[in-house]
Amino acid sequence: MSQQLLRIEMPEGKWVVDIFDKSGDSGEYDLIHPNTQVKLALADEMHGFRYNLTGPEGTPFAIYLDDTVLAEGTVDKSQNLNGTGVL
């Protein structure tokens, strides 16, 4: 297992970010507003991630695992974004 830093840069709004492994999900989000970073112990295997963000239209965001960008963009007119990916 290695220690990694999950963090978000988003000047306003709210968020939840979850990292999960192939055996399933703990049911708990790893990063919840107002926290902007958390250290995680991740096994050296495939993981997935998901995020849900709310904020004013045009608000920029970026989600990182250490120095790797997992997701970035701006909040659209719906003021609600969600996404998933594989690490």
N, C-alpha and C positions, 0 to 999 in steps of 0.2 A: 504494500500500500504506500501511496505517496501523498504527502500533504500538498494541496493545491488551493489557490485563492479564487473563489467565485465572487465577482463584483459587478456592480451596475453603475453606469453613469447616466443619470437622468435628472435634469435640474428641477423638474416639478412633476407631480403625479404620484401614482402608487403602483406597486409591483409585487409579484410573487414569482419566484424562480425555483424549479425543482430539478434535481439530478437523480436519475434512477439507474439501476443496473438490470441485467438480463433476468435476474430472479424475481424482479418485481419492484414495487414501490413501497416505501415505508408508510406512505400516507401523510407525510409531513413535508411541507415546503422547506427548502434549505435557506432561501433568502426572502425575507418578508420586509416590506416597507415598515419602518423608516430605515432599517439596516441597509447599508450599501455594500457590505462585504462580509464574507464568512470563510473560514478555513475549513476545508473538507478533506477527509481521508478517503481517497478513491483507490480501489484495487486496479491492477493493471489489466483491465478487460474493457469490453465495449460498454458504454453507458449512453443513455438518452437524456435529453433535457426538454423541459417545456417551460413556457413563461406566459404570464398574463400581465398586461400593463394597461393603466388608464391614465390619461392626462390630456391637457389642452391640445387642440389640433396644432401641428407643427413642432411639438416638443421633440427634440432629438433624444435618442437613447443608444446605448451600447452595453452589451453584456459580455463579460470576459471570463475566461478560466485561465488564470495566470496571465500571460500576454497574448493568448489566442482569442480573437473575436468570435464569439458564438453567434451573435445576432446584433444587428445595428440598423438604424433607420430613423424615421420620424413618425409620430402619432398622426393618423389620418383624421378625417372629419368625423368618423364614428367615435373618436376619443377612446377607443378600446382596441388593443392589439393582443393577439396570442400567436404562439408559434411553437414548433417542436423541431428537434434535430437529433443527430447522432454524434457522439464524441468518439 
